[in-house]
Amino acid sequence: MPRLDRTGPMGQGPRTGRGLGPCGGGYGYGFRRFISPKNELAALEDEEKILEEELAAIREEKAALKDLQK
């Protein structure tokens, strides 16, 4: 959230990013290297879930744009 105004990374509203910032409970990809090895699997599973949600959002947006072009 670049402007700290809760509008998301592109100004599209809350919860439109990947949830990696402090508001989403994450701290970016680089934070993972500070997690202990026993928690690495859990961190990777969380990251995978976030990326799957982002991919789903991208697919929804693509479908909406295709519908507008018809």
Secondary structure, 3 states (H helix, E strand, C coil): CCCCCCCCCCCCCCCCCCCCCHHHCCCCHHHHHHCCHHHHHHHHHHHHHHHHHHHHHHHHHHHHHHHHHC
